[in-house]
Amino acid sequence: MGVRVGHLQVIVSIDSREGAERVGRALVEARLVACFQVIGPMSSIYRWKGEIEQAEEWLCLAKTTTERFDELRERLVVLHPYENPEIIATPIVAGHADYLQWISAETAPAVRS
């Protein structure tokens, strides 16, 4: 029996559309995500360093595999403008088989010849 590849949707919020698109492009180019969707703006209310803050943010949804998540998380921490970025991965428990296969194919590390 072969190893089953798990798929994830990773949630990230970023403070500008331009920043979100820059991060998304870098992650797709690095094959860490198959797709990076940018939604927004949205209003976020949160507690940070003892104060209640409110900010305009863009919600980003990235599709990847469990195998690529650790490297994706590390790269996001470097690319992200926040001191403590929101990076939350949720498993994709079911989906269209062809789409899930596409995620696997597009996030497979590039083979160098």
TAWOHU-V645342 format. One record per residue. N is the residue number from 0. RES is the residue in three letters. OMEGA is omega as a letter, one per 40 degrees, with the letter a starting at -180 (none if undefined). NEAR is the number of other ideal C-beta (glycine too) atoms within 8 Angstrom. Layout:
N_RES_OMEGA_NEAR, N_RES_OMEGA_NEAR
This chain:
0_MET_a_1, 1_GLY_i_3, 2_VAL_i_3, 3_ARG_i_4, 4_VAL_i_8, 5_GLY_i_9, 6_HIS_a_14, 7_LEU_i_13, 8_GLN_a_10, 9_VAL_a_15, 10_ILE_i_12, 11_VAL_i_15, 12_SER_a_11, 13_ILE_a_13, 14_ASP_i_9, 15_SER_i_7, 16_ARG_a_9, 17_GLU_i_6, 18_GLY_i_11, 19_ALA_i_14, 20_GLU_i_9, 21_ARG_i_9, 22_VAL_a_15, 23_GLY_i_13, 24_ARG_i_9, 25_ALA_a_10, 26_LEU_i_15, 27_VAL_i_12, 28_GLU_i_6, 29_ALA_i_7, 30_ARG_i_11, 31_LEU_i_11, 32_VAL_i_15, 33_ALA_a_10, 34_CYS_a_9, 35_PHE_a_12, 36_GLN_a_7, 37_VAL_a_11, 38_ILE_i_8, 39_GLY_e_10, 40_PRO_i_7, 41_MET_i_10, 42_SER_i_8, 43_SER_i_9, 44_ILE_a_6, 45_TYR_i_8, 46_ARG_i_6, 47_TRP_i_6, 48_LYS_i_3, 49_GLY_a_4, 50_GLU_i_6, 51_ILE_a_6, 52_GLU_i_8, 53_GLN_a_7, 54_ALA_i_8, 55_GLU_a_8, 56_GLU_i_12, 57_TRP_i_15, 58_LEU_a_11, 59_CYS_i_15, 60_LEU_a_10, 61_ALA_i_14, 62_LYS_a_12, 63_THR_i_14, 64_THR_i_12, 65_THR_a_9, 66_GLU_a_7, 67_ARG_a_12, 68_PHE_a_12, 69_ASP_i_6, 70_GLU_i_8, 71_LEU_a_14, 72_ARG_i_10, 73_GLU_a_8, 74_ARG_i_12, 75_LEU_i_13, 76_VAL_i_9, 77_VAL_a_6, 78_LEU_a_9, 79_HIS_a_11, 80_PRO_a_5, 81_TYR_i_8, 82_GLU_a_3, 83_ASN_a_3, 84_PRO_i_10, 85_GLU_i_7, 86_ILE_a_11, 87_ILE_i_7, 88_ALA_i_10, 89_THR_a_8, 90_PRO_i_8, 91_ILE_a_11, 92_VAL_i_3, 93_ALA_i_3, 94_GLY_i_7, 95_HIS_a_5, 96_ALA_a_6, 97_ASP_i_6, 98_TYR_i_8, 99_LEU_i_11, 100_GLN_i_8, 101_TRP_i_9, 102_ILE_i_14, 103_SER_a_11, 104_ALA_a_8, 105_GLU_i_9, 106_THR_i_13, 107_ALA_i_7, 108_PRO_a_4, 109_ALA_i_5, 110_VAL_i_4, 111_ARG_i_3, 112_SER_none_2
